[in-house]
């Protein structure tokens, strides 16, 4: 048996390493998944499933882009080697619209999503006729796997020492970040500005949306007016840059998600806005800030709500696998959404997708102090994309946001270029995507 570490490095399939004396009730399944801060928790739950049911689950673990590429190839092949695709919020629409997934109620007409499971802006439903997300007319296509949204992480011990209050607005965060800024030993805030597949864009969206800006006017409502170069978006980017300049890392444009999380774990960041990595920060083998990291919804501009983007993950079943494998895949997804599985998921260090667990008595324990902030932030979280052209749009935003942060482009110039390029992509795909008047320096 390959070790998980070796398999992940090679992008190979690896079982959880549990043997069973009893015969499997379902055929073995393989899940293709990315390596993320929450992966260890998912792996632990898979092991629990194997122990309880005797069913075999292999995990094909890859970097983000590698997992996405494998999924795209799998659904277009004669028969997918994977039985469950763990899809990211930025790209699941192309799987829905392409007809690459089997609706879960087509696998089993009696299957239902548990009432306590978040639907994440109704992203689990798809109306194939009208090509839109719709909980009323759409079919159930997936089961949520992880509630990936950015949260504000702050040094609670330093807050207590300096008498700081948890910030509600970006201006309050800036003041607190300045108070904790002591470079090079510690930066007031470390932001993710590096270009990737869905990296700097994910970091910037909480700013844009909470200023009333964004990439489009109303994707879900079908209004694809490009608003990335609105005055609100410009104000948001200026705040992002102000934080970086006055209390941030000197090389914000080069900071990856791993860099940001590591900066907090090693005591070199007073704040980060990142996906939940509580297990890392409270592990004495990985962190020097055990029990000293607090959590809160991302800040917002006055007059607007906190607006974290959904970077969640969904588990879907490919259309091109035999019925017995589809049935086995659904058996796992059904078990995964159960209360006992969701509690075990949380205990293993991964945020659950169950509202009941996030709002349970577990949230009162120091170990799970992130639960209440996560539940609060999820109230305002929304989908980043509802279009299959997301990859093309992200290729533009990843480049231009990074160039703005690096200082290679002025804010207005970068946002205007972005608007032109996004509009061109959308119009070529057949959308009405008008632009706003260009920003002036």
Residue, then its C-alpha position, 0 to 999 in steps of 0.5 A: x500500500x502506498x502512503x498517502x504522502x507519496x500518493x499525493x505527491x504522485x497524484x495516485x489513487x490510494x486507499x485508506x489502508x483499512x482491511x475488512x474481514x466481511x464482504x462489501x455491501x457495495x462495490x468499491x468506489x474511488x473519489x478524486x479530490x484535491x489536497x486542502x487544509x480540510x483533507x485530513x478530516x475528510x480522510x478520517x471520515x472516509x476511514x470511519x465509513x469503511x470501518x462501519x460499513x465494510x465498503x471500500x473507498x479509494x482516494x485519488x488525491x491531487x493538487x487543485x489544478x490536477x484534480x480539476x483536470x482529472x475530473x474534466x478528462x474523466x467525464x469525457x471518457x467512455x467510462x470514468x475511473x472515478x465514482x465521486x467528483x469533489x468539485x469546487x465552487x468555481x467550476x461545478x457549473x461546467x459539470x452541471x451544464x455539460x450534462x456530465x453528472x447523474x442527478x442523485x434522484x435518478x440514481x435513487x428517486x427516494x434520495x433527499x438532502x438532509x434538512x440540516x445540510x447547507x445548500x450553499x446558495x442552492x448550488x446543489x440544484x440544477x435546472x437542465x432545461x433553463x440552464x440555471x441553479x433553481x431549488x424549485x425546478x432543478x434536480x438535486x445534483x450533488x451533496x456538499x462536502x466542505x463549506x469553504x469560505x474565507x474567515x478573518x483569523x486574528x491573534x486573540x492573545x494580542x487582542x487581549x493584550x492590547x485591548x482590541x475589539x474584533x473588527x466589523x469594518x475594513x477601517x477597524x481591521x486596518x487600525x487593528x492591523x497597524x496595532x499588531x504590525x511589527x515587521x519583520x517579526x510580525x506583519x499586521x496582516x498577510x493577504x493572499x495575492x499570488x496568481x493561481x487557478x482560483x487564488x488571488x481572486x478568492x482573496x479579493x472578492x470579500x473586499x469587492x462584494x462588501x463594498x457593493x462591487x463585484x465581477x458582474x451585476x447579478x449573475x444568478x439573476x442573469x444580468x452579466x453587466x461587467x462591474x469589476x471597474x465600478x467605483x465600488x470595486x475600485x474603492x475595495x481594491x484601494x482598501x486591499x492595497x492600503x492594508x498591504x502597504x500600511x500593515x501588510x507583507x512586503x511581498x503580498x503579490x507573492x503570497x500563496x494560501x500556504x504562505x498565508x496560513x504558515x505566517x499565522x501558524x508561525x506567529x508572523x501574522x496578526x491577521x489573515x483572511x483565509x479558509x478555515x485551518x483551525x486544526x493547523x493552528x491548534x496543533x503544537x507540532x505545526x503551530x506556535x499560536x495554539x489556542x491564540x487564534x480567534x475567528x470572525x466573519x470577514x469585515x465589510x464597508x459601512x452600509x454593506x454586509x460581510x460578503x464571503x465568497x463560497x469556495x465550497x466543495x460538492x460531491x457529484x456522481x459521473x454520468x458515465x459509470x455503471x449503475x452499481x458504482x453510482x449506487x455505491x457512490x450515493x451510499x457514501x454520500x448519504x452516509x456522509x450527510x448524516x449527523x454522526x458523520x458530520x460530527x465526526x468530520x468536525x472532530x477530525x478537524x474539518x468544518x462540517x456542512x451541517x447547520x445542526x452541528x455548527x449550531x450544536x453544543x460543540x460550538x461552546x468548546x474552545x476547540x470548536x470556537x470557529x463554529x459560531x463565526x463560520x455559521x454567522x458568515x455562511x448567512x451572507x456567503x454567495x456563489x462566485x460563478x454560475x457560468x461554465x466560462x468561469x475558468x476563462x474569467x478566472x484566467x483574466x482576474x488572476x492575472x490582473x488582480x496580481x498585477x495590480x497588487x504587485x504595482x505593475x498596473x494602476x488600480x483603474x487601469x487594471x480594473x478597466x483592462x479586466x472589464x474589457x477582457x471579461x466582457x469579450x469572453x462573455x460576449x463570445x460565449x453568447x451573453x449580453x455583457x455590457x461594460x461600465x464607463x472606464x474608470x479614470x486615474 
